[in-house]
């Protein structure tokens, strides 16, 4: 975890006055003057919250903030300071997104320590002195909850975030880089949200990605999906708790009879290698989501199984992703082969070169990369190697081999041992559609030889295998 260095975090504050006040607090902390640091820190918290209310009023024309400031008055000399302070926090928690109840409790803990530091307990003649860890914890909490948050994030921030996501989508469309997009949203918004706003944003993105239907939502569903994933990645268990607390709302997923992809309802839809960028169905996005966050499906299985099973049957790549519905990794790989063969059998009596190539190349590289990740996590790489060798054995078109090796074999080759390489070479030599291909072999055979040499060494007996002697 990255170290939290107060001096560095100071540079991220936009309010110069607060920055100067906090510099004094940090100086006291560094010198070991923890009582002074605690007393000063609480004062700065009050000042910062008031500055944020004024910013909301003057810069963002926030009427709630203006009303709060009016009720608090220009100063607190005409009323009990304790009452004024309580009113300030009541307004902020109940009427803005600056703090939620959990965060208020952390501020109250700071206040308790500040009171102990500022008001000696005369009955036992002892002065309360907080230790270094207590002081550092208070400092960090206040930085993360208050000082580092922009006032804008209290001003109905969900809509501006959605507009930003929409604008990002309009600019980049299907060329969005998920990692870069996620880092952008996390840095600009997500890290600065309290849980009250975070949950509201999560609910909105969940609805826009999985529940809402219509052209307006279809246009931005791709971007909303990645925005949602980036948000959930911050703390999957926390977001899962939101779902558990209202599981029926989150599970309002209906069976979708429309295409999962932009396939124009052609007869080849089940075996087309089409990636996530062409998804149209909200349920298809939910399959991708559950493949990355399996614990959500485990909790919602009772509500989602029927709709997602129906959706997974629409395309082999969706079927690959729906691994969370299988009993084991080996069972899932077996089911993928059965799906491929069943989908191919539809063309019985009318097989052409195109149909064979479609079958052989139906799974795209993205899904093989996904299976590699799953195999590693489950310690099942040997099963995946067997799956790939079996896929090689089933190649039925000259034009398929190059694509199969590039998209299916080479990503998995790192798991091959000596026996696996021997089995693969024998399989290739026994398949006439592979060794008989003279047009495309120069596109993958040299690379395959290099990988074999890297794995086994230069003494591999290539001459013993017919496929390498062509």
KEPAVO-772262 format. One record per residue (C-alpha): residue number from 1; residue in three letters; y negated, x negated, z. Coordinates in Angstrom, 1 decimal. Example, Ala and Ser with C-alpha at 12.3 -4.5 7.8 and 13.67 -1.06 7.14 Angstrom:
2
  drenro  lumgu       y       x       z
       1    Ala     4.5   -12.3     7.8
       2    Ser     1.1   -13.7     7.1
This chain:
470
  drenro  lumgu       y       x       z
       1    Unk     0.0     0.0     0.0
       2    Unk    -3.5    -1.3    -0.9
       3    Unk    -5.5    -2.6     2.1
       4    Unk    -8.4    -0.5     3.1
       5    Unk   -11.3    -2.9     3.5
       6    Unk   -14.5    -1.2     4.9
       7    Unk   -16.9    -3.7     3.4
       8    Unk   -15.5    -3.0    -0.1
       9    Unk   -15.5     0.7     0.4
      10    Unk   -19.2     0.6     1.4
      11    Unk   -20.0    -0.3    -2.2
      12    Unk   -18.5     3.0    -3.4
      13    Unk   -21.1     5.0    -1.5
      14    Unk   -23.9     6.5    -3.5
      15    Unk   -26.2     7.2    -0.5
      16    Unk   -28.0     4.0     0.4
      17    Unk   -29.2     5.3     3.8
      18    Unk   -25.6     6.2     4.8
      19    Unk   -24.5     2.8     3.5
      20    Unk   -27.0     1.0     5.7
      21    Unk   -26.0     3.0     8.8
      22    Unk   -22.3     2.4     8.2
      23    Unk   -22.9    -1.3     7.7
      24    Unk   -24.1    -1.4    11.3
      25    Unk   -21.0     0.5    12.5
      26    Unk   -18.8    -1.9    10.6
      27    Unk   -20.6    -4.9    12.1
      28    Unk   -20.1    -3.5    15.6
      29    Unk   -16.4    -3.0    14.8
      30    Unk   -16.0    -6.6    13.4
      31    Unk   -17.6    -8.1    16.5
      32    Unk   -15.3    -6.1    18.8
      33    Unk   -18.0    -3.7    20.1
      34    Unk   -15.7    -0.7    19.7
      35    Unk   -17.7     1.6    22.1
      36    Unk   -20.9     1.1    20.1
      37    Unk   -19.0     1.5    16.8
      38    Unk   -17.5     4.9    17.9
      39    Unk   -20.9     6.3    19.2
      40    Unk   -22.7     5.2    16.0
      41    Unk   -19.9     6.4    13.7
      42    Unk   -20.1    10.0    15.0
      43    Unk   -23.9    10.0    14.5
      44    Unk   -23.4     8.9    10.9
      45    Unk   -20.9    11.6    10.3
      46    Unk   -23.5    14.3    11.3
      47    Unk   -26.2    12.6     9.1
      48    Unk   -23.8    12.4     6.1
      49    Unk   -22.8    16.0     6.3
      50    Unk   -26.4    17.1     6.4
      51    Unk   -27.3    14.8     3.5
      52    Unk   -24.4    16.4     1.5
      53    Unk   -25.7    19.9     2.3
      54    Unk   -29.2    18.9     1.1
      55    Unk   -27.7    17.4    -2.1
      56    Unk   -25.8    20.6    -2.8
      57    Unk   -29.0    22.6    -2.3
      58    Unk   -31.4    20.4    -4.2
      59    Unk   -29.3    18.9    -7.0
      60    Unk   -26.6    21.6    -7.6
      61    Unk   -28.7    24.6    -6.5
      62    Unk   -25.9    25.7    -4.2
      63    Unk   -27.0    28.9    -2.5
      64    Unk   -24.5    28.7     0.3
      65    Unk   -25.7    25.2     1.2
      66    Unk   -29.3    26.4     1.2
      67    Unk   -28.5    29.3     3.5
      68    Unk   -26.6    27.0     5.9
      69    Unk   -29.6    24.6     6.1
      70    Unk   -31.9    27.6     6.7
      71    Unk   -29.8    28.8     9.6
      72    Unk   -29.5    25.4    11.1
      73    Unk   -33.3    24.8    10.9
      74    Unk   -35.2    21.7    10.1
      75    Unk   -34.3    20.1    13.4
      76    Unk   -32.1    20.8    16.5
      77    Unk   -34.7    20.4    19.2
      78    Unk   -35.2    24.1    19.8
      79    Unk   -31.7    25.0    20.7
      80    Unk   -28.8    23.5    22.6
      81    Unk   -27.5    20.5    20.6
      82    Unk   -23.9    21.5    21.4
      83    Unk   -24.5    24.9    19.9
      84    Unk   -26.2    23.5    16.8
      85    Unk   -23.4    21.0    16.2
      86    Unk   -20.8    23.8    16.5
      87    Unk   -22.7    25.9    14.1
      88    Unk   -22.9    23.1    11.6
      89    Unk   -19.2    22.5    11.6
      90    Unk   -18.4    26.3    11.5
      91    Unk   -20.5    26.7     8.4
      92    Unk   -19.1    23.6     6.7
      93    Unk   -15.5    24.5     7.3
      94    Unk   -15.8    28.3     6.6
      95    Unk   -18.3    28.3     3.8
      96    Unk   -18.0    25.0     1.9
      97    Unk   -15.2    22.6     0.7
      98    Unk   -16.7    19.6     2.5
      99    Unk   -14.1    19.8     5.3
     100    Unk   -11.0    21.9     6.1
     101    Unk    -9.6    22.8     9.5
     102    Unk    -7.3    19.7     9.7
     103    Unk   -10.2    17.4     8.9
     104    Unk   -12.4    19.2    11.4
     105    Unk    -9.8    18.4    14.1
     106    Unk   -10.0    14.7    13.2
     107    Unk   -13.8    14.8    13.6
     108    Unk   -13.4    16.5    16.9
     109    Unk   -11.1    13.7    18.1
     110    Unk   -13.8    11.3    17.1
     111    Unk   -16.3    13.4    19.1
     112    Unk   -14.1    13.3    22.2
     113    Unk   -13.9     9.5    22.1
     114    Unk   -17.6     9.3    21.4
     115    Unk   -18.3    11.5    24.5
     116    Unk   -16.1     9.2    26.6
     117    Unk   -17.9     6.2    25.3
     118    Unk   -21.4     7.6    25.8
     119    Unk   -20.9     9.4    29.1
     120    Unk   -19.2     7.2    31.8
     121    Unk   -16.8     8.9    34.1
     122    Unk   -18.5     8.2    37.5
     123    Unk   -15.8     9.5    39.7
     124    Unk   -13.6     6.4    39.1
     125    Unk   -16.4     4.0    38.0
     126    Unk   -14.5     3.1    34.8
     127    Unk   -16.1     2.9    31.4
     128    Unk   -13.9     4.1    28.5
     129    Unk   -13.3     1.4    26.0
     130    Unk   -11.4     2.3    22.8
     131    Unk    -9.2    -0.3    21.3
     132    Unk    -9.3    -1.9    17.9
     133    Unk    -6.6     0.4    16.3
     134    Unk    -8.3     3.6    17.6
     135    Unk   -11.6     2.5    16.2
     136    Unk   -10.2     1.5    12.9
     137    Unk    -8.3     4.8    12.6
     138    Unk   -11.5     6.8    13.2
     139    Unk   -13.4     4.7    10.7
     140    Unk   -10.9     5.0     8.0
     141    Unk   -10.5     8.8     8.5
     142    Unk   -14.2     9.3     8.3
     143    Unk   -14.5     7.2     5.1
     144    Unk   -11.7     9.1     3.4
     145    Unk   -12.6    12.6     4.5
     146    Unk   -16.4    12.4     4.4
     147    Unk   -18.3     9.3     3.3
     148    Unk   -16.4     8.6     0.1
     149    Unk   -16.5    12.2    -1.1
     150    Unk   -19.1    13.3    -3.6
     151    Unk   -21.0    16.4    -2.5
     152    Unk   -20.1    17.9    -5.9
     153    Unk   -16.5    18.2    -4.7
     154    Unk   -17.7    20.9    -2.3
     155    Unk   -19.4    22.9    -5.0
     156    Unk   -16.6    25.0    -6.4
     157    Unk   -15.1    21.9    -7.9
     158    Unk   -12.0    23.5    -9.4
     159    Unk   -13.9    24.9   -12.4
     160    Unk   -15.6    21.6   -13.3
     161    Unk   -12.2    19.8   -13.1
     162    Unk   -10.7    22.4   -15.5
     163    Unk   -13.6    22.0   -17.9
     164    Unk   -13.1    18.2   -17.7
     165    Unk    -9.4    18.6   -18.5
     166    Unk   -10.2    21.0   -21.4
     167    Unk   -12.8    18.5   -22.7
     168    Unk   -10.3    15.6   -22.5
     169    Unk    -7.8    17.7   -24.4
     170    Unk   -10.3    18.6   -27.1
     171    Unk   -11.1    14.9   -27.5
     172    Unk    -7.6    13.4   -27.5
     173    Unk    -5.3    16.4   -28.1
     174    Unk    -1.6    15.4   -28.4
     175    Unk    -2.6    11.7   -28.4
     176    Unk    -3.4    11.9   -24.7
     177    Unk    -2.1     8.9   -22.8
     178    Unk    -0.5    10.5   -19.7
     179    Unk    -0.9     7.4   -17.5
     180    Unk    -4.5     6.8   -18.4
     181    Unk    -5.3    10.5   -18.1
     182    Unk    -3.7    10.7   -14.7
     183    Unk    -5.5     7.7   -13.4
     184    Unk    -8.8     9.1   -14.7
     185    Unk    -8.3    12.4   -12.9
     186    Unk    -7.0    10.8    -9.7
     187    Unk    -9.8     8.3    -9.4
     188    Unk   -12.6    10.8   -10.3
     189    Unk   -11.3    13.9    -8.4
     190    Unk    -7.9    14.0    -6.8
     191    Unk    -8.3    11.2    -4.2
     192    Unk   -11.5    12.9    -3.0
     193    Unk   -10.2    16.4    -2.4
     194    Unk    -9.3    17.9     1.0
     195    Unk    -6.2    19.9     1.3
     196    Unk    -8.0    23.3     1.0
     197    Unk    -9.4    22.4    -2.4
     198    Unk    -6.3    20.5    -3.4
     199    Unk    -4.1    23.6    -2.9
     200    Unk    -6.6    25.7    -4.9
     201    Unk    -6.5    23.3    -7.8
     202    Unk    -2.7    23.0    -7.6
     203    Unk    -2.3    26.8    -7.8
     204    Unk    -4.7    27.0   -10.7
     205    Unk    -2.9    24.2   -12.7
     206    Unk     0.5    25.7   -11.9
     207    Unk    -0.7    29.1   -13.2
     208    Unk    -2.3    27.6   -16.3
     209    Unk     0.8    25.6   -17.1
     210    Unk     3.7    27.9   -16.2
     211    Unk     2.5    31.4   -15.6
     212    Unk    -0.4    32.3   -17.9
     213    Unk     0.3    33.4   -21.4
     214    Unk    -1.9    33.6   -24.5
     215    Unk    -3.6    31.4   -27.1
     216    Unk    -6.4    30.3   -24.7
     217    Unk    -3.8    28.8   -22.3
     218    Unk    -1.5    27.5   -25.1
     219    Unk    -4.4    25.3   -26.4
     220    Unk    -4.7    23.4   -23.1
     221    Unk    -1.2    23.7   -21.7
     222    Unk    -0.3    20.2   -22.7
     223    Unk    -3.2    18.7   -20.9
     224    Unk    -2.8    21.0   -17.8
     225    Unk     0.8    19.9   -17.6
     226    Unk    -0.1    16.2   -17.3
     227    Unk    -2.9    17.0   -14.9
     228    Unk    -0.5    18.9   -12.7
     229    Unk     2.1    16.1   -12.7
     230    Unk    -0.6    13.6   -11.8
     231    Unk    -1.7    15.7    -8.9
     232    Unk     1.9    16.3    -7.6
     233    Unk     2.8    12.6    -7.9
     234    Unk     0.3    11.9    -5.1
     235    Unk     2.5    13.6    -2.5
     236    Unk     5.4    15.7    -4.0
     237    Unk     6.6    16.9    -0.6
     238    Unk     3.2    18.3     0.4
     239    Unk     2.9    20.3    -2.8
     240    Unk     6.5    21.4    -2.4
     241    Unk     5.5    22.8     1.0
     242    Unk     2.8    24.9    -0.8
     243    Unk     5.6    26.4    -3.0
     244    Unk     7.9    27.1     0.0
     245    Unk     5.2    29.0     1.7
     246    Unk     4.8    31.4    -1.2
     247    Unk     7.8    30.9    -3.3
     248    Unk     7.8    34.3    -5.0
     249    Unk     4.3    33.8    -6.5
     250    Unk     5.1    30.3    -7.8
     251    Unk     8.4    31.7    -9.3
     252    Unk     6.9    34.4   -11.5
     253    Unk     8.6    32.9   -14.5
     254    Unk     9.8    35.3   -17.2
     255    Unk    12.4    34.7   -19.9
     256    Unk    10.6    33.7   -23.1
     257    Unk    12.1    34.7   -26.4
     258    Unk     9.6    32.8   -28.5
     259    Unk    10.3    29.3   -29.8
     260    Unk    10.1    26.5   -27.4
     261    Unk     8.7    24.3   -30.1
     262    Unk     6.6    24.8   -33.3
     263    Unk     9.8    25.3   -35.4
     264    Unk     8.8    28.3   -37.4
     265    Unk    12.1    29.8   -36.3
     266    Unk    14.2    27.8   -38.8
     267    Unk    17.9    27.5   -38.5
     268    Unk    17.7    23.8   -37.5
     269    Unk    15.6    24.3   -34.4
     270    Unk    18.3    23.5   -31.9
     271    Unk    18.9    20.0   -33.4
     272    Unk    15.4    19.0   -34.2
     273    Unk    14.3    15.8   -32.4
     274    Unk    10.9    17.2   -31.4
     275    Unk     9.0    15.7   -28.4
     276    Unk     6.9    17.2   -25.7
     277    Unk     3.7    17.0   -27.7
     278    Unk     4.9    20.0   -29.8
     279    Unk     6.0    22.2   -27.0
     280    Unk     4.5    25.7   -27.0
     281    Unk     6.5    27.4   -24.3
     282    Unk     5.4    27.4   -20.7
     283    Unk     9.0    27.5   -19.6
     284    Unk     9.8    24.4   -21.7
     285    Unk     7.0    22.6   -19.8
     286    Unk     8.6    23.8   -16.5
     287    Unk    11.9    22.2   -17.6
     288    Unk    10.1    18.9   -18.1
     289    Unk     8.4    19.3   -14.7
     290    Unk    11.6    20.0   -12.9
     291    Unk    13.3    17.1   -14.6
     292    Unk    10.6    14.8   -13.0
     293    Unk    10.4    16.7    -9.6
     294    Unk    13.9    18.0    -9.1
     295    Unk    13.2    19.1    -5.5
     296    Unk    11.1    21.9    -6.9
     297    Unk    14.0    23.4    -8.8
     298    Unk    16.3    23.0    -5.8
     299    Unk    13.9    25.2    -3.7
     300    Unk    13.2    27.7    -6.5
     301    Unk    16.7    27.8    -8.1
     302    Unk    17.4    31.4    -7.2
     303    Unk    14.3    32.5    -9.1
     304    Unk    14.2    30.0   -12.0
     305    Unk    17.8    29.5   -13.1
     306    Unk    18.1    32.4   -15.6
     307    Unk    14.8    31.7   -17.4
     308    Unk    15.3    28.0   -17.6
     309    Unk    18.9    28.2   -18.7
     310    Unk    17.7    30.5   -21.5
     311    Unk    15.0    28.1   -22.4
     312    Unk    17.2    25.0   -22.4
     313    Unk    19.5    26.5   -25.0
     314    Unk    16.7    26.5   -27.5
     315    Unk    16.7    22.7   -28.3
     316    Unk    19.0    19.8   -27.5
     317    Unk    16.0    17.7   -26.1
     318    Unk    15.2    20.5   -23.7
     319    Unk    18.9    20.6   -22.8
     320    Unk    18.9    16.9   -22.1
     321    Unk    15.9    17.4   -19.7
     322    Unk    17.6    20.2   -17.8
     323    Unk    19.8    17.7   -16.0
     324    Unk    18.8    19.3   -12.6
     325    Unk    21.0    22.3   -13.5
     326    Unk    24.2    20.1   -13.9
     327    Unk    26.7    19.3   -11.2
     328    Unk    26.8    15.6   -12.0
     329    Unk    25.5    13.0   -14.5
     330    Unk    28.8    12.7   -16.2
     331    Unk    29.1    16.5   -16.5
     332    Unk    25.6    16.6   -18.0
     333    Unk    26.4    14.0   -20.7
     334    Unk    29.6    15.9   -21.6
     335    Unk    27.6    19.2   -21.8
     336    Unk    25.1    17.5   -24.2
     337    Unk    27.9    16.6   -26.6
     338    Unk    29.3    20.1   -26.4
     339    Unk    25.8    21.5   -27.1
     340    Unk    25.4    19.2   -30.2
     341    Unk    28.8    20.2   -31.6
     342    Unk    28.2    23.9   -31.0
     343    Unk    24.8    23.8   -32.6
     344    Unk    26.2    21.9   -35.6
     345    Unk    29.1    24.4   -36.0
     346    Unk    26.5    27.0   -37.1
     347    Unk    26.4    25.2   -40.5
     348    Unk    30.2    25.5   -41.1
     349    Unk    30.9    25.9   -44.7
     350    Unk    27.5    24.7   -45.8
     351    Unk    27.4    21.2   -44.5
     352    Unk    25.1    18.8   -46.5
     353    Unk    23.8    15.3   -45.9
     354    Unk    20.8    16.7   -44.2
     355    Unk    22.9    18.6   -41.6
     356    Unk    24.9    15.5   -40.7
     357    Unk    21.8    13.4   -40.3
     358    Unk    20.2    16.2   -38.2
     359    Unk    23.2    16.2   -35.8
     360    Unk    23.3    12.4   -35.5
     361    Unk    19.6    11.9   -34.8
     362    Unk    18.9    15.1   -32.8
     363    Unk    18.0    13.4   -29.5
     364    Unk    14.7    11.6   -29.6
     365    Unk    14.0     8.2   -27.9
     366    Unk    12.0     9.8   -25.1
     367    Unk    15.0    11.7   -23.9
     368    Unk    17.2     8.6   -24.0
     369    Unk    14.6     6.7   -22.0
     370    Unk    14.8     9.6   -19.5
     371    Unk    18.6     9.4   -19.3
     372    Unk    18.3     5.7   -18.7
     373    Unk    16.1     6.3   -15.7
     374    Unk    18.4     9.0   -14.4
     375    Unk    21.5     6.7   -14.9
     376    Unk    19.8     3.9   -12.9
     377    Unk    18.8     6.1   -10.1
     378    Unk    22.3     7.6    -9.8
     379    Unk    24.1     4.3   -10.4
     380    Unk    25.8     5.9   -13.5
     381    Unk    24.9     3.5   -16.3
     382    Unk    28.6     3.1   -17.3
     383    Unk    28.7     6.8   -18.1
     384    Unk    25.6     6.5   -20.3
     385    Unk    27.2     3.6   -22.2
     386    Unk    30.3     5.6   -22.8
     387    Unk    28.1     8.5   -24.0
     388    Unk    26.3     6.2   -26.5
     389    Unk    29.5     4.6   -27.9
     390    Unk    30.9     8.1   -28.3
     391    Unk    27.7     9.1   -30.2
     392    Unk    28.2     6.0   -32.5
     393    Unk    31.7     7.2   -33.2
     394    Unk    30.4    10.6   -34.2
     395    Unk    27.9     9.2   -36.8
     396    Unk    28.6    11.1   -40.0
     397    Unk    25.8    10.1   -42.4
     398    Unk    24.9     6.8   -43.9
     399    Unk    21.2     7.6   -43.4
     400    Unk    21.7     8.2   -39.6
     401    Unk    22.8     4.8   -38.4
     402    Unk    19.5     3.0   -38.4
     403    Unk    17.8     5.8   -36.4
     404    Unk    20.7     6.1   -34.0
     405    Unk    20.5     2.4   -33.1
     406    Unk    16.8     2.4   -32.8
     407    Unk    16.4     5.5   -30.7
     408    Unk    19.8     5.8   -28.9
     409    Unk    21.7     2.6   -28.8
     410    Unk    19.1    -0.2   -28.3
     411    Unk    17.3     1.5   -25.3
     412    Unk    20.8     1.6   -23.5
     413    Unk    22.1    -1.7   -24.7
     414    Unk    20.8    -3.5   -21.5
     415    Unk    23.7    -1.8   -19.6
     416    Unk    26.5    -3.0   -22.0
     417    Unk    29.0    -5.5   -20.7
     418    Unk    31.4    -7.6   -22.8
     419    Unk    34.0    -4.9   -23.0
     420    Unk    31.4    -2.3   -24.0
     421    Unk    30.2    -4.5   -26.8
     422    Unk    33.8    -5.0   -28.1
     423    Unk    34.3    -1.2   -28.0
     424    Unk    31.1    -0.6   -29.8
     425    Unk    31.9    -3.2   -32.6
     426    Unk    35.4    -1.7   -33.0
     427    Unk    34.0     1.8   -33.2
     428    Unk    31.4     0.7   -35.8
     429    Unk    34.1    -1.0   -37.9
     430    Unk    36.3     2.1   -37.8
     431    Unk    33.5     4.4   -39.0
     432    Unk    33.1     4.3   -42.7
     433    Unk    29.7     6.0   -42.5
     434    Unk    28.5     2.9   -40.5
     435    Unk    30.2     0.0   -42.2
     436    Unk    29.7     1.7   -45.6
     437    Unk    26.0     1.8   -45.3
     438    Unk    24.5    -0.9   -47.4
     439    Unk    21.0     0.4   -47.8
     440    Unk    19.9     0.5   -44.1
     441    Unk    22.0    -2.1   -42.4
     442    Unk    19.4    -4.8   -42.7
     443    Unk    17.1    -2.7   -40.5
     444    Unk    19.3    -2.9   -37.4
     445    Unk    22.3    -5.3   -37.9
     446    Unk    20.2    -8.4   -37.4
     447    Unk    18.6    -7.0   -34.2
     448    Unk    22.0    -5.9   -33.0
     449    Unk    23.5    -9.4   -33.5
     450    Unk    20.6   -10.9   -31.6
     451    Unk    21.1    -8.6   -28.7
     452    Unk    24.8    -9.4   -28.6
     453    Unk    24.1   -13.1   -28.7
     454    Unk    21.6   -12.7   -25.8
     455    Unk    24.3   -10.8   -23.8
     456    Unk    27.5   -12.8   -24.5
     457    Unk    26.3   -16.0   -26.2
     458    Unk    26.5   -17.5   -29.6
     459    Unk    30.3   -17.7   -29.6
     460    Unk    30.8   -13.9   -30.1
     461    Unk    33.4   -13.5   -32.8
     462    Unk    31.4   -11.5   -35.3
     463    Unk    34.0   -12.3   -38.1
     464    Unk    36.6   -10.3   -36.2
     465    Unk    34.8    -7.1   -36.8
     466    Unk    34.6    -5.6   -40.2
     467    Unk    31.1    -4.1   -39.7
     468    Unk    29.6    -7.6   -39.4
     469    Unk    31.4    -9.1   -42.4
     470    Unk    29.8    -6.9   -45.0
